Every structure is written in C-alpha cells, then in structure tokens.
Amino acid sequence: MITRCEVDMLIDSCENNTERLVIFAFVDLGLAALEICNISIFNIHGKWLVVKDITSNKKKGLFLPSNIDKLLCSAPRMPKDPREIREVVLKVAERADIKATPTDLRRFSDNGATQG
C-alpha cells in the first residue's frame, strides 16, 4: 500500500501540470483513468467537478479542491486514453523511485488516507 510520504514524493517528481493533475485526480478525487481522460475546465461548476461515472454512466459531482481547480486551468492537454494515464503514473513513479500504479493511487484515496 502506498503511503502519504510516497504520494508527496510522487507529486514532487512531477515535471508538469498535466502529471500533477493526473496524480491529484487519483489521490484526491479517487477517479478512474477513464474518468480522468474526460475531465477538462468545462467540467468545473463552481466548487464542483462534474464527471461521468464509469460504472453507472451517470454524472457525479465531486467537491473540487483548489489545487485541482488551478491545475485544470493550466494543464496544456489531458491524455485521452487510459493507457496514457497509466504511462504518466508509471513515469512519475519511476522518477520518484517508487513502485506505484494507478490502482495504488486510487486505493490510497479509497482508504480515506487523504482525509484530514
């Protein structure tokens, strides 16, 4: 299981805002790779990010932390294929010298490890 310290190391190893946004979307929002592919600045509605849930195919609203809001406004291009999302995570993890996959990051979010 990935730790908060390792998540911080991943974030520190990001080279651009797109990489940061991918990491934060897994860790802070618990999104799946396909859901991350579909987010853009147009999904922001006030303090909420509205995305299509991949399991129910319905829209869901997630409270949008300010760090993700700012990154969405500055990310040049979000990957449009879940395999690209996976590659982003693996490259960042390699730079950080951590074994982490998108599943590890999403589980980190699911376990409530990011809760205050």
N, C-alpha and C positions, 0 to 999 in steps of 0.2 A: 504494500500500500504506500502511496506517495504521501509525503509529509508537507506541512506548511512551509518549512525551510526549503524543501526541494521545489515547491511551487515558486517561491521567491527567487530561487536560483534560475528557474526557467524564465521568469519574467525579466530578470537581469540579463539573460542571454539572448533576448530578442533583439534583432537588428533593425526592425522597422515596426511601424504601427500596425501593419497587417498581421504580423506574427503576434504582437501583443494582444490584438483583438481576438485572435483565434484562441490563445491561451485563456484570456479572461472569459470568453464565451463558454468554454468548457467548465472552468473552475467556478466562476461567479454566477453563471446563469444555468449551468447544467444542460446546455444544449447538445444535441447530437450533431455529428458532422454535416449531415444533410440540412439540418436547420440553420447551421452557421453559414452554409453556402448561400442561403436565401435571405440573409439579413443585409439591410442597407439603411442609409439615413432616412429613407422613405418609410421604414418600419417604426420610426420613433413617433410616439403620440404623447406629448407632454413628458411625463416621467416614466412612461411605459414603452417597452419594446414589444411589438405585436408580431408573432411569427406563426407559421402553420405547424402544428404538432404533427410529427411524422407518424405517430401511432393512430391518432383519431382523424387526421386530415382536417381538423378544425383549428381555427385561430385561437391562440392563447396569448395572454398578456403577462409580461414579466416586468417587475419593477426594475428600472434601468439605473444601475449605479453610475455615478458621474464619470468614473474613469472610462467606462464603456461608451457613454454618450460622446465624450470628447474624441475617443478613438474612431468611432463611426464617422465623425465629421472629417477626420483627417486620413483615414485609410484609403490609399490610392485604388486598390482593387481587391475585392474579396475573391478567394478561389471559388469556382463554380462547380467543382467536382469534389465529392467527399474524399477521394484519393489524394487530391491536392492538400486538403485539410490535414490528412494523416501525415503527409510528407512534411508539412510545416512543423507539426508537433515533433516528429522524429528528428528533423534538423536542429530544432531548438534544443531538444533533449540531448542530442549528441554534443552540441556546443557546451551545454551545462554539465556534461559528463554524468548524466542521469538516465536511467532506464525508465522511460515513461511513454505511454501510448495515449491516444485519445480516450480510450476506455478508462485508463488510470485516472486521468484528469476529471472525467465525468463522474467516476465513483467518488473522487475526493469531494465533489460538490454534493453528491447524493448522501454522503455520510454526514453532512452538516458541518464539515470541518471548517467551512468558511464563515460559519455563524459566529457572531461576537460572543 
